[in-house]
Amino acid sequence: MPAAESTSQPDVSFIVAACNVAPYIETAVRSALLQKDVTVEVIVVDDGSSDGTADQVAALAEADPRVILIRRETTAGPAVARNEALARATGAWLAILDGDDLVTPERSRRLIDLAEAGSADLVADNFERVDIDGYPTGKTMIPAGEQPYCFMVGVAGFIKANITFDRTRLCLGAIKPMFRTRFVRSHAINYRSDLPIGEDYHICLACLRDGARFLVTSHSCYKYRVRDGSQSWRLNEEHVERLLRAHAEAGIEGRFDGDKDVARAARLYVSALEKTREFVRIVAQAKQGKVAQALCAALSRPRVWPFVARFGAEAIAKRVWRPA
């Protein structure tokens, strides 16, 4: 990512990958523009939308020079879109914002102050789930606690907080961090464009691998909109294969050779993905109408029984009884 020269560098560059989010994109962009006590630019990459998303952003850009629109003719996924925005960004900090989410006005200033106080290169807040109309659901990514708190995230802790289908109370899988631009560029870190899922996890892991300090606060200033048509993924076998390959290529165990906590976390992460691969294969068989084959596979693999009990039993039962 080439660094951009500017005589008036913004404090924050918001990176927005947007695909068919016309009902929400204006709210997302305006929430970034309304940040208090910081200067911002908002770079929106329209990822081949067909619903007028790009036209809405173009109108916002015409009215406010802080909004920059990059149009893609074809859809390539959020990782590719964000990399295009990262290449254009001029801010001291890079903030990830999805096109159907929003942030509170104090978020950027609060996170920058926290990062500077803790000498952090990555900083993130809790996120709160909101419904389709933007109203709070009361559910957050990490427990809010009676009093606000913050904590440092290391490599082992971050891996453990991203184990597939884990029941831990600390889950950082969908975290939307702010990155110190100088750190990201000095280590040539980008999103992995070959990952349709898990790209947020892997860019954060790459930063931690290269020595970044990562602080997270329990304040909920990022609002994650829960909706049926979102870019949130449904796992399939190819997704899991790519995640396993990305983990191997990250070379975490080799970089932290001798660190027992990292080694154990990596083993748990890989084992969970391998079990997930078996589970999604069984689910795919059931969806294809191969019910007997799916049931046989499930019964012969005890390690996927918790996944079947938690996610698959009802779906498989429906397919058993429907033909009957």
Wavefront OBJ file of the C-alpha trace (Angstrom):
o trace
v 0.000 0.000 0.000
v 1.668 3.213 -1.039
v 1.529 6.019 1.438
v -0.371 9.102 0.379
v 1.013 12.594 0.871
v -1.309 15.281 2.216
v -0.787 18.697 3.768
v -3.896 18.228 5.907
v -3.911 14.596 6.934
v -7.242 13.413 8.362
v -7.192 11.782 11.750
v -9.284 8.869 10.493
v -9.964 7.249 7.145
v -13.180 5.248 7.242
v -13.001 2.184 5.000
v -16.459 1.151 3.808
v -17.067 -1.878 1.585
v -20.629 -1.657 0.284
v -22.658 -4.104 -1.791
v -26.414 -3.682 -2.248
v -26.971 -1.729 0.965
v -28.976 1.161 -0.485
v -31.397 1.392 2.472
v -28.519 1.764 4.962
v -25.485 3.296 3.281
v -26.423 6.927 3.873
v -26.847 6.288 7.598
v -23.463 4.535 7.714
v -21.624 7.312 5.874
v -23.269 10.119 7.832
v -22.392 8.424 11.131
v -18.738 8.513 10.062
v -18.963 12.141 8.971
v -20.461 13.115 12.350
v -17.416 12.022 14.386
v -16.601 14.550 17.102
v -13.213 16.183 17.727
v -11.475 14.434 14.809
v -11.088 15.033 11.088
v -12.233 12.267 8.795
v -12.480 11.035 5.247
v -14.933 8.319 4.229
v -13.845 6.040 1.385
v -16.688 3.914 0.066
v -15.969 1.117 -2.386
v -19.168 0.083 -4.123
v -18.587 -3.600 -4.800
v -20.672 -4.037 -7.936
v -24.019 -3.095 -6.386
v -27.180 -3.345 -8.475
v -29.552 -1.453 -6.173
v -28.463 2.177 -6.353
v -25.962 2.087 -3.499
v -23.306 3.803 -5.607
v -25.680 6.560 -6.709
v -26.498 7.390 -3.102
v -22.821 7.604 -2.209
v -22.149 9.722 -5.303
v -24.751 12.215 -4.103
v -23.144 12.325 -0.665
v -19.702 12.826 -2.244
v -20.968 15.688 -4.366
v -22.268 17.425 -1.243
v -19.247 16.698 0.964
v -15.658 16.415 -0.313
v -14.754 14.170 2.627
v -16.685 11.357 0.937
v -14.806 9.435 -1.753
v -16.548 6.897 -3.977
v -14.726 4.075 -5.757
v -16.905 2.034 -8.098
v -16.258 -1.610 -8.923
v -18.037 -3.059 -11.944
v -18.062 -6.592 -10.537
v -18.505 -7.937 -7.028
v -15.250 -9.260 -5.553
v -16.052 -9.395 -1.834
v -15.279 -7.150 1.145
v -11.564 -8.001 1.323
v -10.858 -6.799 -2.225
v -13.047 -3.724 -1.742
v -11.339 -2.772 1.510
v -7.876 -3.183 -0.005
v -8.817 -0.667 -2.728
v -9.940 1.771 -0.054
v -6.820 1.180 2.036
v -4.662 2.097 -0.937
v -6.437 5.467 -1.216
v -6.566 6.274 2.504
v -4.641 9.271 3.831
v -5.681 9.235 7.496
v -3.438 8.547 10.481
v -5.895 5.808 11.495
v -7.902 3.337 9.415
v -11.416 2.542 10.668
v -13.418 -0.352 9.250
v -17.143 0.277 8.840
v -19.571 -2.015 7.044
v -22.054 -0.376 4.706
v -25.087 -1.395 6.757
v -23.672 -0.553 10.194
v -23.061 2.743 11.990
v -20.860 4.314 14.657
v -21.608 6.755 17.458
v -20.178 10.309 17.205
v -17.645 9.893 20.024
v -16.189 6.599 18.818
v -13.105 7.771 16.915
v -11.899 10.232 19.530
v -12.423 7.713 22.322
v -10.528 4.943 20.511
v -7.652 7.182 19.436
v -7.217 8.458 22.995
v -7.218 4.881 24.294
v -4.683 3.800 21.671
v -2.334 6.680 22.431
v -2.573 6.075 26.174
v -1.744 2.399 25.693
v 0.716 2.764 22.795
v -1.553 0.517 20.719
v -1.399 -0.121 16.978
v -4.854 -1.703 16.882
v -7.783 -0.580 18.964
v -11.399 -1.664 18.982
v -14.573 -1.356 20.976
v -17.370 -3.707 21.835
v -20.116 -3.790 19.263
v -23.803 -3.785 19.970
v -26.279 -5.572 17.760
v -29.157 -3.436 16.518
v -32.229 -4.576 14.629
v -33.109 -3.814 11.026
v -34.393 -0.358 12.016
v -31.330 0.492 14.115
v -32.873 -0.114 17.535
v -30.664 -1.804 20.181
v -31.225 -5.489 20.874
v -29.266 -5.415 24.124
v -26.765 -7.974 22.792
v -23.064 -7.160 22.588
v -20.005 -8.963 21.231
v -18.302 -9.166 24.630
v -19.913 -8.815 28.072
v -20.409 -5.150 28.858
v -19.811 -5.446 32.621
v -21.044 -3.156 35.361
v -18.212 -0.709 34.687
v -16.400 0.003 31.384
v -13.102 -1.842 31.066
v -10.355 -2.463 28.549
v -7.869 -5.265 27.977
v -4.848 -6.106 25.867
v -5.244 -8.895 23.309
v -2.278 -11.128 22.509
v -1.813 -13.719 19.784
v -2.963 -16.723 21.828
v -5.950 -14.885 23.256
v -7.037 -13.603 19.871
v -6.865 -17.061 18.285
v -8.874 -18.584 21.146
v -11.474 -15.815 20.800
v -11.983 -16.845 17.158
v -12.420 -20.602 17.478
v -15.332 -21.746 15.325
v -18.578 -22.385 17.211
v -16.820 -21.988 20.548
v -19.030 -21.179 23.519
v -16.557 -18.795 25.150
v -17.977 -15.531 26.452
v -15.132 -13.647 24.782
v -15.721 -13.645 21.035
v -13.733 -11.299 18.797
v -14.594 -12.888 15.460
v -16.487 -9.947 13.982
v -14.568 -7.129 15.645
v -14.201 -3.881 13.650
v -10.871 -2.347 14.689
v -9.060 0.868 13.959
v -5.514 0.364 12.652
v -2.617 2.767 12.991
v -1.856 3.477 9.338
v 1.887 3.758 9.888
v 2.040 0.251 11.351
v -0.063 -1.363 8.614
v 1.962 0.194 5.829
v 5.362 -0.404 7.382
v 4.533 -4.132 7.501
v 2.776 -4.210 4.099
v -0.387 -5.688 5.643
v -3.533 -6.077 3.555
v -6.713 -8.093 3.650
v -6.411 -11.582 2.203
v -8.400 -11.330 -1.011
v -8.794 -15.123 -1.239
v -10.961 -15.287 1.879
v -14.723 -14.826 1.444
v -15.019 -15.138 5.241
v -12.622 -14.612 8.132
v -10.827 -11.686 6.477
v -11.228 -9.473 9.572
v -9.672 -12.149 11.766
v -6.700 -12.671 9.497
v -5.742 -9.012 9.073
v -5.794 -8.577 12.854
v -3.794 -11.777 13.288
v -1.238 -10.530 10.754
v -0.819 -7.338 12.766
v -0.374 -9.279 16.014
v 2.091 -11.631 14.311
v 4.172 -8.607 13.323
v 4.241 -7.172 16.835
v 1.196 -4.906 17.058
v -0.259 -3.967 20.442
v -4.030 -4.525 20.439
v -6.382 -2.880 22.931
v -10.120 -3.552 23.224
v -12.622 -1.573 25.286
v -16.045 -2.685 26.514
v -17.632 0.585 25.381
v -20.196 -0.131 22.631
v -19.735 2.587 20.032
v -20.032 0.356 16.949
v -23.590 -0.652 16.015
v -23.865 -3.905 14.064
v -27.118 -4.196 12.130
v -28.663 -7.675 12.133
v -30.601 -8.310 8.924
v -31.474 -11.181 6.623
v -29.742 -9.927 3.476
v -26.421 -8.953 5.019
v -22.978 -10.002 3.844
v -22.663 -12.240 6.907
v -21.709 -15.676 5.715
v -22.981 -19.195 5.888
v -20.149 -21.657 6.213
v -19.530 -24.220 3.525
v -16.736 -26.719 3.039
v -14.756 -24.504 0.663
v -14.824 -21.664 3.207
v -13.352 -23.952 5.865
v -10.669 -25.247 3.501
v -9.594 -21.683 2.764
v -9.437 -20.830 6.450
v -7.264 -23.865 7.135
v -4.963 -22.906 4.276
v -4.769 -19.300 5.446
v -3.850 -20.428 8.953
v -1.042 -22.637 7.640
v 0.287 -19.818 5.456
v 0.221 -17.341 8.359
v 3.016 -19.353 10.001
v 1.933 -18.517 13.517
v 3.383 -21.614 15.163
v 6.754 -21.023 13.513
v 6.845 -17.328 14.403
v 6.053 -18.102 18.052
v 7.979 -21.350 18.353
v 8.299 -22.253 22.023
v 5.234 -20.283 23.130
v 3.031 -22.991 24.616
v -0.046 -20.763 24.830
v 0.109 -19.888 21.131
v 0.756 -23.526 20.175
v -2.218 -24.737 22.198
v -4.513 -22.012 20.834
v -3.456 -22.869 17.264
v -4.161 -26.566 17.834
v -7.616 -25.794 19.196
v -8.327 -23.445 16.277
v -7.317 -26.029 13.656
v -9.147 -28.852 15.422
v -12.339 -26.779 15.578
v -12.098 -25.995 11.862
v -11.567 -29.662 11.026
v -14.662 -30.608 13.051
v -16.555 -27.777 11.387
v -15.565 -29.102 7.967
v -17.056 -32.489 8.834
v -20.213 -30.870 10.181
v -20.873 -28.614 7.174
v -20.293 -31.608 4.893
v -23.040 -33.479 6.768
v -25.365 -30.471 6.550
v -24.698 -30.167 2.816
v -25.604 -33.825 2.331
v -28.870 -33.317 4.214
v -29.719 -30.256 2.108
v -29.106 -32.280 -1.043
v -31.653 -34.837 0.118
v -29.043 -37.444 1.056
v -30.579 -37.848 4.486
v -29.531 -41.425 5.174
v -25.950 -40.635 4.152
v -25.935 -37.544 6.371
v -27.287 -39.452 9.370
v -24.756 -42.254 8.870
v -21.908 -39.761 8.656
v -23.102 -37.961 11.784
v -23.406 -41.165 13.781
v -19.928 -42.332 12.768
v -18.225 -39.072 13.832
v -18.690 -38.537 17.579
v -16.653 -35.348 17.615
v -19.290 -33.528 15.530
v -22.180 -34.607 17.777
v -22.070 -31.341 19.781
v -22.385 -29.371 16.513
v -25.255 -31.573 15.331
v -27.019 -31.188 18.679
v -26.503 -27.434 18.672
v -27.195 -26.558 15.029
v -28.092 -29.478 12.847
v -30.584 -31.767 14.545
v -33.659 -29.691 13.769
v -32.668 -29.086 10.143
v -31.867 -32.752 9.536
v -35.101 -33.848 11.245
v -37.149 -31.637 8.928
v -35.597 -33.324 5.926
v -36.231 -36.772 7.394
v -39.897 -36.160 8.074
v -40.724 -34.139 4.952
v -40.279 -37.090 2.528
v -42.089 -39.362 4.979
l 1 2 3 4 5 6 7 8 9 10 11 12 13 14 15 16 17 18 19 20 21 22 23 24 25 26 27 28 29 30 31 32 33 34 35 36 37 38 39 40 41 42 43 44 45 46 47 48 49 50 51 52 53 54 55 56 57 58 59 60 61 62 63 64 65 66 67 68 69 70 71 72 73 74 75 76 77 78 79 80 81 82 83 84 85 86 87 88 89 90 91 92 93 94 95 96 97 98 99 100 101 102 103 104 105 106 107 108 109 110 111 112 113 114 115 116 117 118 119 120 121 122 123 124 125 126 127 128 129 130 131 132 133 134 135 136 137 138 139 140 141 142 143 144 145 146 147 148 149 150 151 152 153 154 155 156 157 158 159 160 161 162 163 164 165 166 167 168 169 170 171 172 173 174 175 176 177 178 179 180 181 182 183 184 185 186 187 188 189 190 191 192 193 194 195 196 197 198 199 200 201 202 203 204 205 206 207 208 209 210 211 212 213 214 215 216 217 218 219 220 221 222 223 224 225 226 227 228 229 230 231 232 233 234 235 236 237 238 239 240 241 242 243 244 245 246 247 248 249 250 251 252 253 254 255 256 257 258 259 260 261 262 263 264 265 266 267 268 269 270 271 272 273 274 275 276 277 278 279 280 281 282 283 284 285 286 287 288 289 290 291 292 293 294 295 296 297 298 299 300 301 302 303 304 305 306 307 308 309 310 311 312 313 314 315 316 317 318 319 320 321 322 323 324
